[in-house]
């Protein structure tokens, strides 16, 4: 018995295929760096550095 918020099994299979295709097409070799973000303002400073928004 499934709960009302669960998708039917056929939808789960299609979703799994779509997610697998997305994961396979994603390039995990690129590392995230500071240039990937837009720094808006400093919201705090401490002994170990500053926190930006």
PDBQT receptor file of N, H, CA, C and O in Angstrom, charges set to zero:
ATOM      1  N   UNK A   1       0.853  -1.178   0.000  1.00  0.00    +0.000 N 
ATOM      2  CA  UNK A   1       0.000   0.000   0.000  1.00  0.00    +0.000 C 
ATOM      3  C   UNK A   1       0.894   1.234   0.000  1.00  0.00    +0.000 C 
ATOM      4  O   UNK A   1       1.803   1.343   0.823  1.00  0.00    +0.000 OA
ATOM      5  N   UNK A   2       0.640   2.159  -0.917  1.00  0.00    +0.000 N 
ATOM      6  H   UNK A   2      -0.098   2.070  -1.585  1.00  0.00    +0.000 HD
ATOM      7  CA  UNK A   2       1.470   3.360  -1.010  1.00  0.00    +0.000 C 
ATOM      8  C   UNK A   2       0.708   4.563  -0.477  1.00  0.00    +0.000 C 
ATOM      9  O   UNK A   2      -0.522   4.606  -0.505  1.00  0.00    +0.000 OA
ATOM     10  N   UNK A   3       1.458   5.524   0.001  1.00  0.00    +0.000 N 
ATOM     11  H   UNK A   3       2.457   5.489   0.024  1.00  0.00    +0.000 HD
ATOM     12  CA  UNK A   3       0.832   6.738   0.515  1.00  0.00    +0.000 C 
ATOM     13  C   UNK A   3       0.460   7.642  -0.658  1.00  0.00    +0.000 C 
ATOM     14  O   UNK A   3       1.013   7.481  -1.746  1.00  0.00    +0.000 OA
ATOM     15  N   UNK A   4      -0.455   8.579  -0.472  1.00  0.00    +0.000 N 
ATOM     16  H   UNK A   4      -0.905   8.709   0.412  1.00  0.00    +0.000 HD
ATOM     17  CA  UNK A   4      -0.932   9.436  -1.562  1.00  0.00    +0.000 C 
ATOM     18  C   UNK A   4       0.160  10.310  -2.175  1.00  0.00    +0.000 C 
ATOM     19  O   UNK A   4       0.042  10.700  -3.337  1.00  0.00    +0.000 OA
ATOM     20  N   UNK A   5       1.216  10.628  -1.431  1.00  0.00    +0.000 N 
ATOM     21  H   UNK A   5       1.312  10.311  -0.487  1.00  0.00    +0.000 HD
ATOM     22  CA  UNK A   5       2.247  11.514  -1.961  1.00  0.00    +0.000 C 
ATOM     23  C   UNK A   5       3.349  10.769  -2.705  1.00  0.00    +0.000 C 
ATOM     24  O   UNK A   5       4.272  11.405  -3.215  1.00  0.00    +0.000 OA
ATOM     25  N   UNK A   6       3.283   9.438  -2.785  1.00  0.00    +0.000 N 
ATOM     26  H   UNK A   6       2.534   8.921  -2.371  1.00  0.00    +0.000 HD
ATOM     27  CA  UNK A   6       4.278   8.665  -3.518  1.00  0.00    +0.000 C 
ATOM     28  C   UNK A   6       3.890   8.575  -4.985  1.00  0.00    +0.000 C 
ATOM     29  O   UNK A   6       2.712   8.453  -5.320  1.00  0.00    +0.000 OA
ATOM     30  N   UNK A   7       4.902   8.637  -5.869  1.00  0.00    +0.000 N 
ATOM     31  H   UNK A   7       5.860   8.736  -5.598  1.00  0.00    +0.000 HD
ATOM     32  CA  UNK A   7       4.657   8.505  -7.299  1.00  0.00    +0.000 C 
ATOM     33  C   UNK A   7       4.473   7.032  -7.645  1.00  0.00    +0.000 C 
ATOM     34  O   UNK A   7       5.030   6.165  -6.972  1.00  0.00    +0.000 OA
ATOM     35  N   UNK A   8       3.702   6.743  -8.682  1.00  0.00    +0.000 N 
ATOM     36  H   UNK A   8       3.249   7.448  -9.229  1.00  0.00    +0.000 HD
ATOM     37  CA  UNK A   8       3.562   5.350  -9.128  1.00  0.00    +0.000 C 
ATOM     38  C   UNK A   8       4.914   4.782  -9.548  1.00  0.00    +0.000 C 
ATOM     39  O   UNK A   8       5.832   5.533  -9.876  1.00  0.00    +0.000 OA
ATOM     40  N   UNK A   9       5.033   3.464  -9.537  1.00  0.00    +0.000 N 
ATOM     41  H   UNK A   9       4.288   2.854  -9.270  1.00  0.00    +0.000 HD
ATOM     42  CA  UNK A   9       6.307   2.807  -9.845  1.00  0.00    +0.000 C 
ATOM     43  C   UNK A   9       6.811   3.180 -11.232  1.00  0.00    +0.000 C 
ATOM     44  O   UNK A   9       8.017   3.339 -11.419  1.00  0.00    +0.000 OA
ATOM     45  N   UNK A  10       5.917   3.323 -12.214  1.00  0.00    +0.000 N 
ATOM     46  H   UNK A  10       4.937   3.194 -12.063  1.00  0.00    +0.000 HD
ATOM     47  CA  UNK A  10       6.346   3.675 -13.572  1.00  0.00    +0.000 C 
ATOM     48  C   UNK A  10       6.973   5.063 -13.606  1.00  0.00    +0.000 C 
ATOM     49  O   UNK A  10       7.932   5.283 -14.345  1.00  0.00    +0.000 OA
ATOM     50  N   UNK A  11       6.453   5.999 -12.823  1.00  0.00    +0.000 N 
ATOM     51  H   UNK A  11       5.674   5.820 -12.222  1.00  0.00    +0.000 HD
ATOM     52  CA  UNK A  11       7.027   7.342 -12.741  1.00  0.00    +0.000 C 
ATOM     53  C   UNK A  11       8.388   7.301 -12.067  1.00  0.00    +0.000 C 
ATOM     54  O   UNK A  11       9.288   8.051 -12.445  1.00  0.00    +0.000 OA
ATOM     55  N   UNK A  12       8.552   6.432 -11.071  1.00  0.00    +0.000 N 
ATOM     56  H   UNK A  12       7.821   5.822 -10.764  1.00  0.00    +0.000 HD
ATOM     57  CA  UNK A  12       9.838   6.308 -10.387  1.00  0.00    +0.000 C 
ATOM     58  C   UNK A  12      10.917   5.813 -11.342  1.00  0.00    +0.000 C 
ATOM     59  O   UNK A  12      12.054   6.279 -11.280  1.00  0.00    +0.000 OA
ATOM     60  N   UNK A  13      10.582   4.887 -12.213  1.00  0.00    +0.000 N 
ATOM     61  H   UNK A  13       9.657   4.508 -12.263  1.00  0.00    +0.000 HD
ATOM     62  CA  UNK A  13      11.538   4.373 -13.187  1.00  0.00    +0.000 C 
ATOM     63  C   UNK A  13      11.979   5.449 -14.163  1.00  0.00    +0.000 C 
ATOM     64  O   UNK A  13      13.163   5.557 -14.482  1.00  0.00    +0.000 OA
ATOM     65  N   UNK A  14      11.028   6.248 -14.637  1.00  0.00    +0.000 N 
ATOM     66  H   UNK A  14      10.066   6.161 -14.378  1.00  0.00    +0.000 HD
ATOM     67  CA  UNK A  14      11.348   7.336 -15.564  1.00  0.00    +0.000 C 
ATOM     68  C   UNK A  14      12.198   8.389 -14.865  1.00  0.00    +0.000 C 
ATOM     69  O   UNK A  14      13.134   8.932 -15.452  1.00  0.00    +0.000 OA
ATOM     70  N   UNK A  15      11.872   8.670 -13.624  1.00  0.00    +0.000 N 
ATOM     71  H   UNK A  15      11.112   8.229 -13.147  1.00  0.00    +0.000 HD
ATOM     72  CA  UNK A  15      12.638   9.645 -12.852  1.00  0.00    +0.000 C 
ATOM     73  C   UNK A  15      14.054   9.152 -12.610  1.00  0.00    +0.000 C 
ATOM     74  O   UNK A  15      15.005   9.929 -12.697  1.00  0.00    +0.000 OA
ATOM     75  N   UNK A  16      14.203   7.885 -12.313  1.00  0.00    +0.000 N 
ATOM     76  H   UNK A  16      13.431   7.254 -12.243  1.00  0.00    +0.000 HD
ATOM     77  CA  UNK A  16      15.532   7.316 -12.089  1.00  0.00    +0.000 C 
ATOM     78  C   UNK A  16      16.379   7.402 -13.352  1.00  0.00    +0.000 C 
ATOM     79  O   UNK A  16      17.565   7.725 -13.278  1.00  0.00    +0.000 OA
ATOM     80  N   UNK A  17      15.790   7.119 -14.507  1.00  0.00    +0.000 N 
ATOM     81  H   UNK A  17      14.827   6.856 -14.568  1.00  0.00    +0.000 HD
ATOM     82  CA  UNK A  17      16.523   7.220 -15.775  1.00  0.00    +0.000 C 
ATOM     83  C   UNK A  17      16.948   8.659 -16.041  1.00  0.00    +0.000 C 
ATOM     84  O   UNK A  17      18.068   8.908 -16.486  1.00  0.00    +0.000 OA
ATOM     85  N   UNK A  18      16.055   9.603 -15.768  1.00  0.00    +0.000 N 
ATOM     86  H   UNK A  18      15.145   9.401 -15.406  1.00  0.00    +0.000 HD
ATOM     87  CA  UNK A  18      16.365  11.018 -15.983  1.00  0.00    +0.000 C 
ATOM     88  C   UNK A  18      17.484  11.478 -15.053  1.00  0.00    +0.000 C 
ATOM     89  O   UNK A  18      18.386  12.203 -15.475  1.00  0.00    +0.000 OA
ATOM     90  N   UNK A  19      17.430  11.060 -13.789  1.00  0.00    +0.000 N 
ATOM     91  H   UNK A  19      16.698  10.471 -13.446  1.00  0.00    +0.000 HD
ATOM     92  CA  UNK A  19      18.478  11.431 -12.837  1.00  0.00    +0.000 C 
ATOM     93  C   UNK A  19      19.818  10.814 -13.218  1.00  0.00    +0.000 C 
ATOM     94  O   UNK A  19      20.850  11.477 -13.111  1.00  0.00    +0.000 OA
ATOM     95  N   UNK A  20      19.823   9.566 -13.657  1.00  0.00    +0.000 N 
ATOM     96  H   UNK A  20      18.985   9.028 -13.744  1.00  0.00    +0.000 HD
ATOM     97  CA  UNK A  20      21.063   8.920 -14.091  1.00  0.00    +0.000 C 
ATOM     98  C   UNK A  20      21.673   9.650 -15.276  1.00  0.00    +0.000 C 
ATOM     99  O   UNK A  20      22.890   9.827 -15.326  1.00  0.00    +0.000 OA
ATOM    100  N   UNK A  21      20.857  10.076 -16.231  1.00  0.00    +0.000 N 
ATOM    101  H   UNK A  21      19.868   9.932 -16.191  1.00  0.00    +0.000 HD
ATOM    102  CA  UNK A  21      21.353  10.816 -17.391  1.00  0.00    +0.000 C 
ATOM    103  C   UNK A  21      21.948  12.147 -16.956  1.00  0.00    +0.000 C 
ATOM    104  O   UNK A  21      22.972  12.575 -17.488  1.00  0.00    +0.000 OA
ATOM    105  N   UNK A  22      21.313  12.800 -15.991  1.00  0.00    +0.000 N 
ATOM    106  H   UNK A  22      20.481  12.452 -15.559  1.00  0.00    +0.000 HD
ATOM    107  CA  UNK A  22      21.816  14.078 -15.490  1.00  0.00    +0.000 C 
ATOM    108  C   UNK A  22      23.156  13.903 -14.789  1.00  0.00    +0.000 C 
ATOM    109  O   UNK A  22      24.071  14.698 -15.002  1.00  0.00    +0.000 OA
ATOM    110  N   UNK A  23      23.281  12.888 -13.968  1.00  0.00    +0.000 N 
ATOM    111  H   UNK A  23      22.537  12.242 -13.795  1.00  0.00    +0.000 HD
ATOM    112  CA  UNK A  23      24.532  12.631 -13.250  1.00  0.00    +0.000 C 
ATOM    113  C   UNK A  23      25.650  12.299 -14.229  1.00  0.00    +0.000 C 
ATOM    114  O   UNK A  23      26.777  12.768 -14.064  1.00  0.00    +0.000 OA
ATOM    115  N   UNK A  24      25.354  11.504 -15.237  1.00  0.00    +0.000 N 
ATOM    116  H   UNK A  24      24.438  11.124 -15.371  1.00  0.00    +0.000 HD
ATOM    117  CA  UNK A  24      26.371  11.126 -16.219  1.00  0.00    +0.000 C 
ATOM    118  C   UNK A  24      26.832  12.315 -17.045  1.00  0.00    +0.000 C 
ATOM    119  O   UNK A  24      27.982  12.348 -17.481  1.00  0.00    +0.000 OA
ATOM    120  N   UNK A  25      25.956  13.298 -17.270  1.00  0.00    +0.000 N 
ATOM    121  H   UNK A  25      25.022  13.272 -16.916  1.00  0.00    +0.000 HD
ATOM    122  CA  UNK A  25      26.317  14.453 -18.087  1.00  0.00    +0.000 C 
ATOM    123  C   UNK A  25      26.981  15.562 -17.272  1.00  0.00    +0.000 C 
ATOM    124  O   UNK A  25      27.493  16.524 -17.846  1.00  0.00    +0.000 OA
ATOM    125  N   UNK A  26      26.981  15.445 -15.961  1.00  0.00    +0.000 N 
ATOM    126  H   UNK A  26      26.565  14.664 -15.494  1.00  0.00    +0.000 HD
ATOM    127  CA  UNK A  26      27.573  16.466 -15.099  1.00  0.00    +0.000 C 
ATOM    128  C   UNK A  26      29.075  16.261 -15.016  1.00  0.00    +0.000 C 
ATOM    129  O   UNK A  26      29.552  15.139 -14.848  1.00  0.00    +0.000 OA
ATOM    130  N   UNK A  27      29.816  17.353 -15.135  1.00  0.00    +0.000 N 
ATOM    131  H   UNK A  27      29.429  18.265 -15.271  1.00  0.00    +0.000 HD
ATOM    132  CA  UNK A  27      31.275  17.302 -15.062  1.00  0.00    +0.000 C 
ATOM    133  C   UNK A  27      31.698  17.571 -13.622  1.00  0.00    +0.000 C 
ATOM    134  O   UNK A  27      31.587  18.697 -13.138  1.00  0.00    +0.000 OA
ATOM    135  N   UNK A  28      32.185  16.531 -12.934  1.00  0.00    +0.000 N 
ATOM    136  H   UNK A  28      32.275  15.616 -13.327  1.00  0.00    +0.000 HD
ATOM    137  CA  UNK A  28      32.590  16.672 -11.547  1.00  0.00    +0.000 C 
ATOM    138  C   UNK A  28      34.063  17.044 -11.413  1.00  0.00    +0.000 C 
ATOM    139  O   UNK A  28      34.567  17.178 -10.298  1.00  0.00    +0.000 OA
ATOM    140  N   UNK A  29      34.762  17.214 -12.544  1.00  0.00    +0.000 N 
ATOM    141  H   UNK A  29      34.353  17.105 -13.450  1.00  0.00    +0.000 HD
ATOM    142  CA  UNK A  29      36.175  17.562 -12.496  1.00  0.00    +0.000 C 
ATOM    143  C   UNK A  29      36.395  19.027 -12.131  1.00  0.00    +0.000 C 
ATOM    144  O   UNK A  29      37.449  19.381 -11.602  1.00  0.00    +0.000 OA
ATOM    145  N   UNK A  30      35.410  19.881 -12.409  1.00  0.00    +0.000 N 
ATOM    146  H   UNK A  30      34.554  19.593 -12.839  1.00  0.00    +0.000 HD
ATOM    147  CA  UNK A  30      35.544  21.299 -12.098  1.00  0.00    +0.000 C 
ATOM    148  C   UNK A  30      35.388  21.511 -10.602  1.00  0.00    +0.000 C 
ATOM    149  O   UNK A  30      34.419  21.054  -9.996  1.00  0.00    +0.000 OA
ATOM    150  N   UNK A  31      36.341  22.203 -10.020  1.00  0.00    +0.000 N 
ATOM    151  H   UNK A  31      37.128  22.575 -10.513  1.00  0.00    +0.000 HD
ATOM    152  CA  UNK A  31      36.279  22.507  -8.593  1.00  0.00    +0.000 C 
ATOM    153  C   UNK A  31      35.595  23.861  -8.405  1.00  0.00    +0.000 C 
ATOM    154  O   UNK A  31      35.727  24.754  -9.242  1.00  0.00    +0.000 OA
ATOM    155  N   UNK A  32      34.875  24.001  -7.316  1.00  0.00    +0.000 N 
ATOM    156  H   UNK A  32      34.768  23.276  -6.636  1.00  0.00    +0.000 HD
ATOM    157  CA  UNK A  32      34.229  25.264  -6.990  1.00  0.00    +0.000 C 
ATOM    158  C   UNK A  32      35.277  26.196  -6.406  1.00  0.00    +0.000 C 
ATOM    159  O   UNK A  32      36.061  25.801  -5.543  1.00  0.00    +0.000 OA
ATOM    160  N   UNK A  33      35.287  27.432  -6.880  1.00  0.00    +0.000 N 
ATOM    161  H   UNK A  33      34.650  27.753  -7.581  1.00  0.00    +0.000 HD
ATOM    162  CA  UNK A  33      36.246  28.406  -6.366  1.00  0.00    +0.000 C 
ATOM    163  C   UNK A  33      35.525  29.721  -6.074  1.00  0.00    +0.000 C 
ATOM    164  O   UNK A  33      34.340  29.866  -6.376  1.00  0.00    +0.000 OA
ATOM    165  N   UNK A  34      36.227  30.655  -5.498  1.00  0.00    +0.000 N 
ATOM    166  H   UNK A  34      37.190  30.537  -5.252  1.00  0.00    +0.000 HD
ATOM    167  CA  UNK A  34      35.653  31.930  -5.088  1.00  0.00    +0.000 C 
ATOM    168  C   UNK A  34      35.063  32.688  -6.273  1.00  0.00    +0.000 C 
ATOM    169  O   UNK A  34      34.076  33.405  -6.113  1.00  0.00    +0.000 OA
ATOM    170  N   UNK A  35      35.651  32.541  -7.455  1.00  0.00    +0.000 N 
ATOM    171  H   UNK A  35      36.454  31.959  -7.584  1.00  0.00    +0.000 HD
ATOM    172  CA  UNK A  35      35.173  33.251  -8.637  1.00  0.00    +0.000 C 
ATOM    173  C   UNK A  35      33.798  32.759  -9.101  1.00  0.00    +0.000 C 
ATOM    174  O   UNK A  35      33.159  33.419  -9.920  1.00  0.00    +0.000 OA
ATOM    175  N   UNK A  36      33.336  31.617  -8.594  1.00  0.00    +0.000 N 
ATOM    176  H   UNK A  36      33.855  31.081  -7.928  1.00  0.00    +0.000 HD
ATOM    177  CA  UNK A  36      32.025  31.086  -8.952  1.00  0.00    +0.000 C 
ATOM    178  C   UNK A  36      30.888  31.805  -8.228  1.00  0.00    +0.000 C 
ATOM    179  O   UNK A  36      29.719  31.578  -8.539  1.00  0.00    +0.000 OA
ATOM    180  N   UNK A  37      31.213  32.660  -7.277  1.00  0.00    +0.000 N 
ATOM    181  H   UNK A  37      32.163  32.845  -7.024  1.00  0.00    +0.000 HD
ATOM    182  CA  UNK A  37      30.212  33.335  -6.458  1.00  0.00    +0.000 C 
ATOM    183  C   UNK A  37      30.274  34.840  -6.652  1.00  0.00    +0.000 C 
ATOM    184  O   UNK A  37      31.315  35.388  -7.015  1.00  0.00    +0.000 OA
ATOM    185  N   UNK A  38      29.155  35.504  -6.407  1.00  0.00    +0.000 N 
ATOM    186  H   UNK A  38      28.309  35.059  -6.112  1.00  0.00    +0.000 HD
ATOM    187  CA  UNK A  38      29.093  36.959  -6.398  1.00  0.00    +0.000 C 
ATOM    188  C   UNK A  38      29.046  37.401  -4.945  1.00  0.00    +0.000 C 
ATOM    189  O   UNK A  38      28.065  37.150  -4.245  1.00  0.00    +0.000 OA
ATOM    190  N   UNK A  39      30.111  38.062  -4.491  1.00  0.00    +0.000 N 
ATOM    191  H   UNK A  39      30.908  38.266  -5.060  1.00  0.00    +0.000 HD
ATOM    192  CA  UNK A  39      30.170  38.516  -3.105  1.00  0.00    +0.000 C 
ATOM    193  C   UNK A  39      29.400  39.824  -2.990  1.00  0.00    +0.000 C 
ATOM    194  O   UNK A  39      29.694  40.789  -3.694  1.00  0.00    +0.000 OA
ATOM    195  N   UNK A  40      28.414  39.851  -2.102  1.00  0.00    +0.000 N 
ATOM    196  H   UNK A  40      28.175  39.067  -1.530  1.00  0.00    +0.000 HD
ATOM    197  CA  UNK A  40      27.549  41.014  -1.974  1.00  0.00    +0.000 C 
ATOM    198  C   UNK A  40      28.066  41.961  -0.900  1.00  0.00    +0.000 C 
ATOM    199  O   UNK A  40      28.248  43.152  -1.150  1.00  0.00    +0.000 OA
ATOM    200  N   UNK A  41      28.303  41.428   0.297  1.00  0.00    +0.000 N 
ATOM    201  H   UNK A  41      28.155  40.460   0.500  1.00  0.00    +0.000 HD
ATOM    202  CA  UNK A  41      28.829  42.264   1.380  1.00  0.00    +0.000 C 
ATOM    203  C   UNK A  41      29.349  41.389   2.503  1.00  0.00    +0.000 C 
ATOM    204  O   UNK A  41      29.001  40.212   2.599  1.00  0.00    +0.000 OA
ATOM    205  N   UNK A  42      30.184  41.967   3.350  1.00  0.00    +0.000 N 
ATOM    206  H   UNK A  42      30.468  42.923   3.272  1.00  0.00    +0.000 HD
ATOM    207  CA  UNK A  42      30.715  41.270   4.517  1.00  0.00    +0.000 C 
ATOM    208  C   UNK A  42      29.671  41.350   5.617  1.00  0.00    +0.000 C 
ATOM    209  O   UNK A  42      29.191  42.435   5.945  1.00  0.00    +0.000 OA
ATOM    210  N   UNK A  43      29.314  40.195   6.194  1.00  0.00    +0.000 N 
ATOM    211  H   UNK A  43      29.704  39.313   5.929  1.00  0.00    +0.000 HD
ATOM    212  CA  UNK A  43      28.314  40.193   7.266  1.00  0.00    +0.000 C 
ATOM    213  C   UNK A  43      28.940  39.916   8.628  1.00  0.00    +0.000 C 
ATOM    214  O   UNK A  43      28.255  39.980   9.649  1.00  0.00    +0.000 OA
ATOM    215  N   UNK A  44      30.227  39.610   8.652  1.00  0.00    +0.000 N 
ATOM    216  H   UNK A  44      30.784  39.558   7.823  1.00  0.00    +0.000 HD
ATOM    217  CA  UNK A  44      30.890  39.394   9.935  1.00  0.00    +0.000 C 
ATOM    218  C   UNK A  44      32.372  39.156   9.755  1.00  0.00    +0.000 C 
ATOM    219  O   UNK A  44      32.819  38.681   8.711  1.00  0.00    +0.000 OA
ATOM    220  N   UNK A  45      33.136  39.496  10.798  1.00  0.00    +0.000 N 
ATOM    221  H   UNK A  45      32.773  39.882  11.646  1.00  0.00    +0.000 HD
ATOM    222  CA  UNK A  45      34.578  39.262  10.799  1.00  0.00    +0.000 C 
ATOM    223  C   UNK A  45      34.936  38.567  12.097  1.00  0.00    +0.000 C 
ATOM    224  O   UNK A  45      34.353  38.846  13.145  1.00  0.00    +0.000 OA
ATOM    225  N   UNK A  46      35.896  37.663  12.021  1.00  0.00    +0.000 N 
ATOM    226  H   UNK A  46      36.369  37.436  11.170  1.00  0.00    +0.000 HD
ATOM    227  CA  UNK A  46      36.315  36.939  13.212  1.00  0.00    +0.000 C 
ATOM    228  C   UNK A  46      37.787  36.640  13.174  1.00  0.00    +0.000 C 
ATOM    229  O   UNK A  46      38.505  37.123  12.299  1.00  0.00    +0.000 OA
ATOM    230  N   UNK A  47      38.239  35.848  14.116  1.00  0.00    +0.000 N 
ATOM    231  H   UNK A  47      37.655  35.456  14.826  1.00  0.00    +0.000 HD
ATOM    232  CA  UNK A  47      39.651  35.506  14.233  1.00  0.00    +0.000 C 
ATOM    233  C   UNK A  47      40.152  34.701  13.037  1.00  0.00    +0.000 C 
ATOM    234  O   UNK A  47      41.329  34.790  12.688  1.00  0.00    +0.000 OA
ATOM    235  N   UNK A  48      39.295  33.931  12.415  1.00  0.00    +0.000 N 
ATOM    236  H   UNK A  48      38.339  33.858  12.699  1.00  0.00    +0.000 HD
ATOM    237  CA  UNK A  48      39.714  33.044  11.333  1.00  0.00    +0.000 C 
ATOM    238  C   UNK A  48      39.357  33.573   9.954  1.00  0.00    +0.000 C 
ATOM    239  O   UNK A  48      39.616  32.889   8.963  1.00  0.00    +0.000 OA
ATOM    240  N   UNK A  49      38.780  34.750   9.850  1.00  0.00    +0.000 N 
ATOM    241  H   UNK A  49      38.570  35.305  10.655  1.00  0.00    +0.000 HD
ATOM    242  CA  UNK A  49      38.439  35.307   8.544  1.00  0.00    +0.000 C 
ATOM    243  C   UNK A  49      37.146  36.082   8.590  1.00  0.00    +0.000 C 
ATOM    244  O   UNK A  49      36.656  36.447   9.658  1.00  0.00    +0.000 OA
ATOM    245  N   UNK A  50      36.596  36.329   7.405  1.00  0.00    +0.000 N 
ATOM    246  H   UNK A  50      36.995  36.033   6.537  1.00  0.00    +0.000 HD
ATOM    247  CA  UNK A  50      35.346  37.075   7.329  1.00  0.00    +0.000 C 
ATOM    248  C   UNK A  50      34.277  36.244   6.635  1.00  0.00    +0.000 C 
ATOM    249  O   UNK A  50      34.578  35.340   5.855  1.00  0.00    +0.000 OA
ATOM    250  N   UNK A  51      33.040  36.563   6.932  1.00  0.00    +0.000 N 
ATOM    251  H   UNK A  51      32.796  37.297   7.565  1.00  0.00    +0.000 HD
ATOM    252  CA  UNK A  51      31.892  35.870   6.347  1.00  0.00    +0.000 C 
ATOM    253  C   UNK A  51      31.210  36.852   5.412  1.00  0.00    +0.000 C 
ATOM    254  O   UNK A  51      30.842  37.957   5.809  1.00  0.00    +0.000 OA
ATOM    255  N   UNK A  52      31.047  36.432   4.160  1.00  0.00    +0.000 N 
ATOM    256  H   UNK A  52      31.347  35.534   3.837  1.00  0.00    +0.000 HD
ATOM    257  CA  UNK A  52      30.406  37.302   3.183  1.00  0.00    +0.000 C 
ATOM    258  C   UNK A  52      29.093  36.698   2.722  1.00  0.00    +0.000 C 
ATOM    259  O   UNK A  52      28.888  35.486   2.779  1.00  0.00    +0.000 OA
ATOM    260  N   UNK A  53      28.224  37.559   2.271  1.00  0.00    +0.000 N 
ATOM    261  H   UNK A  53      28.391  38.544   2.224  1.00  0.00    +0.000 HD
ATOM    262  CA  UNK A  53      26.917  37.155   1.766  1.00  0.00    +0.000 C 
ATOM    263  C   UNK A  53      26.959  37.231   0.265  1.00  0.00    +0.000 C 
ATOM    264  O   UNK A  53      25.963  36.935  -0.396  1.00  0.00    +0.000 OA
TER     265      UNK A  53
